[in-house]
């Protein structure tokens, strides 16, 4: 093996060796820092810019909501009003013409029947979005805050329901998929329904400020930043599981839905993100989000949902 060069050649070799050694050390340091940042996930100091969406023109959108919230001290559904606000906020970001109509909190079964009867028809809007939230049992019975119970589909059947070819429904309850067996729901009420849970599942709310069961700011930085940017400053940092998946999907949606096909795609993204949550965090806290499609499907077109 040849010896180490001497003289000027040796000086040059030593200088180059020192340079490469220093560069190698700096490279290792940089990689260590970057690697540590990557492995630790997004921190609260990271800047996540919300996706800018161009509002869709030419579509009239109506939003109606009915939620039961204040049952008692230990069963208040504090996250459901936040999810309702997130849905309303999304619509206002997505469409230029949004009419917020009924917003019922802690109603009775008769109030719910009146709510269904007063939903808009196709002559009043091109897209009708409805958010429903309550405590619901495995048989589809809603518990109301006054202590009464009534089956959701029975109340729907008793109402004078205006049909709409592009009615989009978000059912944020336990055992939400129970409505899938009701023909009136799929044929006469909803063109597309986002279900928060399977037939035998409960669904939960999250309190990001408590970092339990997950650190929302860390695991879902886009959803967190979307909420910090668009929700009211006084939001109580509570949201339903479906609401979290909704915000995460909305934060990654560049183009608002224009018809039932677009809404099905958006709901499918909510379902997919929910499935990923169940794989990462576990099924205990993540219910199985599903999409229920009515028949027949009709496009949501300006001035007439029947075109």
C-alpha positions as CSV (number, residue, x, y, z in Angstrom):
1,X,0.0,0.0,0.0
2,X,1.5,3.4,-0.9
3,X,2.5,5.7,1.9
4,X,0.9,9.0,2.8
5,X,2.2,11.8,0.5
6,X,4.9,14.1,1.9
7,X,5.9,17.8,1.3
8,X,3.4,20.0,-0.5
9,X,1.4,17.0,-1.5
10,X,1.2,16.0,2.1
11,X,0.1,19.5,3.2
12,X,-2.6,19.4,0.5
13,X,-3.8,16.0,1.5
14,X,-4.0,17.0,5.2
15,X,-6.0,20.1,4.3
16,X,-8.5,18.2,2.1
17,X,-8.9,15.5,4.8
18,X,-9.7,18.2,7.4
19,X,-12.2,19.9,5.1
20,X,-14.0,16.7,4.3
21,X,-14.1,15.7,8.0
22,X,-15.7,19.1,8.9
23,X,-18.2,18.8,6.1
24,X,-19.1,15.3,7.1
25,X,-19.6,16.4,10.7
26,X,-21.9,19.3,9.6
27,X,-23.8,17.0,7.3
28,X,-24.5,14.6,10.1
29,X,-25.6,17.4,12.4
30,X,-28.1,18.7,9.8
31,X,-29.5,15.3,9.1
32,X,-29.8,14.6,12.8
33,X,-31.8,17.9,13.3
34,X,-34.0,17.2,10.2
35,X,-34.6,13.6,11.2
36,X,-35.6,14.6,14.7
37,X,-38.1,17.1,13.4
38,X,-39.6,14.6,11.0
39,X,-39.9,11.9,13.7
40,X,-41.4,14.2,16.2
41,X,-44.2,15.1,13.9
42,X,-45.6,18.6,13.3
43,X,-45.3,20.8,16.3
44,X,-47.4,23.7,17.4
45,X,-44.8,26.1,16.1
46,X,-45.0,24.7,12.5
47,X,-46.9,26.9,10.1
48,X,-49.6,25.0,8.1
49,X,-51.2,27.3,5.5
50,X,-54.9,26.5,4.9
51,X,-55.7,25.4,1.4
52,X,-57.3,28.3,-0.5
53,X,-60.5,27.3,-2.2
54,X,-62.2,29.3,-4.9
55,X,-65.9,29.6,-4.0
56,X,-68.3,28.0,-6.5
57,X,-70.7,30.4,-8.1
58,X,-74.1,29.7,-9.6
59,X,-75.4,27.3,-7.0
60,X,-77.9,28.2,-4.2
61,X,-77.1,26.3,-1.0
62,X,-79.3,26.0,2.0
63,X,-78.2,24.7,5.4
64,X,-80.4,23.4,8.2
65,X,-79.4,21.8,11.5
66,X,-81.0,20.0,14.4
67,X,-78.9,19.0,17.4
68,X,-79.6,17.7,20.9
69,X,-76.8,18.9,23.2
70,X,-77.6,19.6,26.8
71,X,-78.7,16.4,28.4
72,X,-77.1,16.6,31.9
73,X,-73.8,17.4,33.4
74,X,-72.1,14.2,32.4
75,X,-73.7,13.7,28.9
76,X,-73.5,17.1,27.3
77,X,-72.5,16.7,23.6
78,X,-70.2,19.7,23.6
79,X,-68.4,18.7,20.4
80,X,-71.5,18.5,18.3
81,X,-72.1,22.3,18.0
82,X,-68.5,22.7,16.9
83,X,-69.0,20.1,14.2
84,X,-72.2,21.9,13.1
85,X,-70.3,25.2,12.9
86,X,-67.5,23.4,10.9
87,X,-70.1,22.2,8.3
88,X,-71.7,25.7,8.1
89,X,-68.3,27.3,7.8
90,X,-67.2,24.9,5.1
91,X,-70.3,25.7,3.0
92,X,-69.6,29.5,3.3
93,X,-66.1,28.9,2.2
94,X,-67.2,26.8,-0.8
95,X,-70.2,28.6,-2.1
96,X,-71.1,32.2,-2.7
97,X,-74.8,31.8,-2.1
98,X,-75.4,30.1,1.2
99,X,-78.7,30.5,3.2
100,X,-78.5,29.4,6.8
101,X,-82.1,28.5,7.6
102,X,-83.2,26.4,10.6
103,X,-80.8,25.9,13.5
104,X,-82.6,24.0,16.3
105,X,-80.9,23.1,19.6
106,X,-82.5,20.8,22.2
107,X,-85.8,20.4,20.5
108,X,-88.6,17.9,21.0
109,X,-89.9,15.2,18.7
110,X,-92.6,17.5,17.4
111,X,-89.9,20.2,16.8
112,X,-88.0,17.6,14.8
113,X,-91.1,16.7,12.7
114,X,-91.6,20.5,12.0
115,X,-88.0,20.8,11.1
116,X,-88.3,18.1,8.5
117,X,-91.5,19.6,7.1
118,X,-89.8,23.0,6.7
119,X,-86.8,21.8,4.8
120,X,-86.4,23.5,1.4
121,X,-87.5,22.1,-1.9
122,X,-85.7,22.4,-5.3
123,X,-87.4,25.7,-6.1
124,X,-85.7,27.3,-3.0
125,X,-82.2,26.0,-3.4
126,X,-80.0,23.8,-5.6
127,X,-78.3,22.0,-2.8
128,X,-79.9,21.3,0.6
129,X,-77.4,20.4,3.3
130,X,-78.8,19.0,6.6
131,X,-76.8,18.3,9.8
132,X,-78.4,16.0,12.5
133,X,-76.9,15.2,15.9
134,X,-78.2,13.5,19.0
135,X,-77.9,10.6,21.4
136,X,-79.3,7.6,19.5
137,X,-79.6,4.0,20.6
138,X,-79.0,0.8,18.6
139,X,-82.6,0.7,17.4
140,X,-82.5,4.2,16.0
141,X,-84.4,5.9,18.8
142,X,-83.4,9.5,19.5
143,X,-83.2,10.6,23.1
144,X,-84.3,14.2,23.5
145,X,-83.2,16.5,26.3
146,X,-86.7,16.6,27.9
147,X,-86.4,12.9,28.5
148,X,-88.7,11.7,25.7
149,X,-87.6,9.2,23.0
150,X,-88.7,8.8,19.4
151,X,-87.4,6.8,16.5
152,X,-85.7,9.1,14.0
153,X,-87.2,7.4,10.9
154,X,-90.7,7.4,12.4
155,X,-90.5,11.1,13.0
156,X,-89.3,11.6,9.4
157,X,-92.2,9.5,8.1
158,X,-94.7,11.6,10.1
159,X,-93.5,14.9,8.6
160,X,-94.7,16.6,5.4
161,X,-91.3,16.3,3.8
162,X,-90.5,18.3,0.7
163,X,-88.3,16.1,-1.5
164,X,-85.1,17.5,-3.0
165,X,-83.0,15.7,-5.6
166,X,-79.8,17.0,-4.1
167,X,-80.3,16.8,-0.3
168,X,-77.0,16.1,1.5
169,X,-77.4,14.8,5.0
170,X,-74.8,14.4,7.8
171,X,-76.0,12.1,10.5
172,X,-73.7,12.5,13.5
173,X,-75.0,9.9,16.0
174,X,-74.2,6.6,17.5
175,X,-75.5,3.6,15.5
176,X,-76.0,6.0,12.6
177,X,-76.1,3.2,9.9
178,X,-79.4,2.0,11.4
179,X,-81.2,4.4,8.9
180,X,-79.8,2.4,6.0
181,X,-82.7,-0.1,6.4
182,X,-85.3,2.6,6.0
183,X,-86.6,2.9,2.4
184,X,-88.1,6.3,3.0
185,X,-84.7,7.7,4.0
186,X,-82.9,6.7,0.9
187,X,-85.9,7.1,-1.6
188,X,-87.5,10.3,-0.4
189,X,-85.2,12.1,2.0
190,X,-81.4,12.0,1.3
191,X,-79.6,11.7,-2.0
192,X,-76.3,11.2,-0.1
193,X,-75.8,10.6,3.7
194,X,-72.6,10.7,5.7
195,X,-73.0,8.3,8.6
196,X,-70.8,8.8,11.7
197,X,-70.9,5.2,12.8
198,X,-71.9,1.6,12.0
199,X,-75.1,0.0,13.1
200,X,-73.6,-1.4,16.2
201,X,-71.1,1.4,17.0
202,X,-70.9,4.3,19.3
203,X,-69.1,7.5,18.2
204,X,-67.2,10.0,20.4
205,X,-66.1,13.5,20.8
206,X,-62.6,14.8,21.2
207,X,-61.2,17.5,23.4
208,X,-57.9,18.7,21.7
209,X,-57.0,20.9,24.6
210,X,-56.8,17.7,26.8
211,X,-54.6,15.9,24.3
212,X,-56.8,12.9,24.7
213,X,-57.3,10.4,23.2
214,X,-54.9,12.0,20.7
215,X,-53.0,15.2,20.3
216,X,-55.1,16.7,17.5
217,X,-52.7,19.5,16.9
218,X,-49.8,17.1,16.3
219,X,-51.6,14.3,14.4
220,X,-53.9,16.4,12.4
221,X,-52.2,19.8,11.9
222,X,-54.2,20.7,8.8
223,X,-57.5,20.2,10.6
224,X,-56.2,22.0,13.7
225,X,-55.0,25.0,11.6
226,X,-58.3,25.0,9.6
227,X,-60.2,25.2,12.9
228,X,-57.9,27.9,14.3
229,X,-58.3,29.9,11.1
230,X,-62.0,29.6,10.2
231,X,-63.9,28.7,13.4
232,X,-64.9,31.3,15.9
233,X,-62.1,32.3,18.3
234,X,-64.2,31.2,21.3
235,X,-64.7,27.6,20.1
236,X,-64.3,25.3,23.1
237,X,-61.8,23.0,21.5
238,X,-64.4,20.1,21.5
239,X,-65.5,18.4,18.4
240,X,-67.1,15.1,17.4
241,X,-65.1,12.4,15.7
242,X,-67.0,12.9,12.5
243,X,-66.3,16.7,12.8
244,X,-62.5,16.0,13.1
245,X,-62.5,13.9,9.9
246,X,-64.7,16.5,8.2
247,X,-62.2,19.3,9.0
248,X,-59.2,17.2,7.9
249,X,-60.9,16.5,4.6
250,X,-62.1,20.0,4.0
251,X,-58.6,21.3,4.7
252,X,-57.4,19.0,1.8
253,X,-60.2,19.7,-0.7
254,X,-59.3,22.1,-3.4
255,X,-62.6,22.2,-5.3
256,X,-66.1,22.4,-3.8
257,X,-68.6,19.7,-4.8
258,X,-71.0,20.7,-7.6
259,X,-73.4,17.7,-7.5
260,X,-74.2,14.5,-5.7
261,X,-71.2,12.8,-7.3
262,X,-68.9,15.5,-5.9
263,X,-70.4,15.1,-2.4
264,X,-70.0,11.3,-2.6
265,X,-66.3,11.8,-3.4
266,X,-66.0,14.2,-0.4
267,X,-67.7,11.8,1.9
268,X,-65.6,9.0,0.6
269,X,-62.5,11.0,1.6
270,X,-64.0,11.4,5.1
271,X,-64.5,7.7,5.3
272,X,-61.0,6.9,4.1
273,X,-59.4,9.3,6.7
274,X,-61.6,7.7,9.3
275,X,-60.3,4.2,8.3
276,X,-56.7,5.5,8.6
277,X,-57.5,6.9,12.0
278,X,-58.8,3.5,13.1
279,X,-55.6,1.8,11.9
280,X,-53.3,4.3,13.6
281,X,-55.2,5.1,16.8
282,X,-57.5,2.2,17.3
283,X,-61.2,1.3,16.8
284,X,-62.1,2.3,20.3
285,X,-62.1,6.0,19.5
286,X,-62.8,5.9,15.8
287,X,-66.2,4.6,14.6
288,X,-66.7,3.4,11.0
289,X,-67.7,6.3,8.9
290,X,-70.0,5.3,6.0
291,X,-71.8,6.8,3.0
292,X,-75.4,6.0,2.2
293,X,-76.6,6.8,-1.3
294,X,-80.2,7.3,-2.3
295,X,-81.8,6.3,-5.5
296,X,-82.0,7.7,-8.1
297,X,-79.1,10.2,-8.1
298,X,-79.7,13.6,-9.7
299,X,-77.1,16.3,-10.5
300,X,-77.3,19.6,-8.6
301,X,-77.7,22.2,-11.3
302,X,-78.5,25.9,-11.1
303,X,-82.2,26.8,-10.8
304,X,-83.4,23.1,-11.0
305,X,-82.1,20.0,-9.3
306,X,-84.1,18.0,-11.9
307,X,-81.9,18.7,-14.9
